[in-house]
Amino acid sequence: MKPAFYVNLGPIKLSQILSHIPSSEIIGLDLNSEFYEFVGLKNVKSIDKTISFVYENYKDKIDLPKKANLIISKREKDKFANFDNLIIVDNVHEAVAKLSSIFYRDINDEDLKKHNNDRFGNDCHISKSAIIKKGVVIGDNSIINDGVVINNNCILGHNVLIEENTVISNAIIGDNVRVGRNTSIGQPGFGFAINNPANHKIFHLGRVILQSNVSIGANCCIDRGSFGDTIIGENTYFDNLCHIAHNVVIGNNCIFAAMTGIAGSSKIGNSVMAGGQVGISGHLSIGNNVHIAAKSAVLKSIQDNCSVMGNPAIEKYKYIRKYKKFYG
């Protein structure tokens, strides 16, 4: 089941797209062409009707046909000489921000006013002060406490506990999940194009997926993905006051102590343990069975089975040797 959390406003003509990014150079495209989707590289389904984009210095292999419709930077034009259909812009981030809001908007109560397909399982306890929007599915034996807001089309599995004043949007939650009080799940991430005097926000169309047996502490924030999903793997536990940014993917059986922050698009393996106040930079890869000491600043990717500490975080025993050398 894949519930809708946004409205697709396509098809949109290329001529309308160019009106929002007027300084663009076009190669191989007709102004009357229509496009139904604007997505990240990994989510391209129909080459003919989809526009995607490549940020500058993108390092992964672009595994798409040469007829893919791509927005690229003028500074990397030569890199894409073999592609047939290009929209070449000064600032890819700004183009993405503008076009994301042209192609998509949030689903709202008006869109769902004719639908009454909420489904609540057996033996649920839902507080009278909780707000449950349209299209929500809640499994058996679940508890929704006072002041909780569950927004349109969210899905909660069996034996789920949502504690007081938590807000859940754009989310799919598995079985046996606990979410602590005053937590916010599924709000847009911190994604925008810097532009003086008015920045351009990137519309987020991804979801938050909490797999079964996850535990989220109080006062945590987990952002929805931008063009992908934010995913927390099975049996992963977060302490209070943690923040997980957009597009982060975390494996199974991980533990994160209080005030951990994970920046956008980082990938965390299985059985990772992080102490309190750990910071993990964006777009990193953290391997399986990694241990990160409290207050460490992880600025580089980490291979499997490593233990690190410090700021910047380095191999644990290397850090200890350096500490003893300077401080005795």
Beta strands, then each sheet from edge to edge (+ up, - down):
strand 1: 6-8
strand 2: 12-13
strand 3: 25-27
strand 4: 34-35
strand 5: 37-38
strand 6: 50-53
strand 7: 69-73
strand 8: 85-89
strand 9: 104-106
strand 10: 119-120
strand 11: 125-126
strand 12: 131-132
strand 13: 137-138
strand 14: 143-144
strand 15: 149-150
strand 16: 155-156
strand 17: 161-162
strand 18: 167-168
strand 19: 171-173
strand 20: 178-179
strand 21: 184-187
strand 22: 192-193
strand 23: 200-201
strand 24: 208-210
strand 25: 215-216
strand 26: 221-223
strand 27: 230-232
strand 28: 237-238
strand 29: 243-244
strand 30: 249-250
strand 31: 255-256
strand 32: 261-262
strand 33: 267-268
strand 34: 273-274
strand 35: 279-280
strand 36: 285-286
strand 37: 291-292
strand 38: 297-298
strand 39: 307-309
strand 40: 314-315
sheet 1: 1+ 9-
sheet 2: 2+ 4-
sheet 3: 3+ 8- 7- 6- 5-
sheet 4: 10+ 13+ 16+ 19+ 24+ 27+ 30+ 33+ 36+
sheet 5: 11+ 14+ 17+ 20+ 25+ 28+ 31+ 34+ 37+ 39+ 40-
sheet 6: 12+ 15+ 18+ 21+ 26+ 29+ 32+ 35+ 38+
sheet 7: 22+ 23-
end
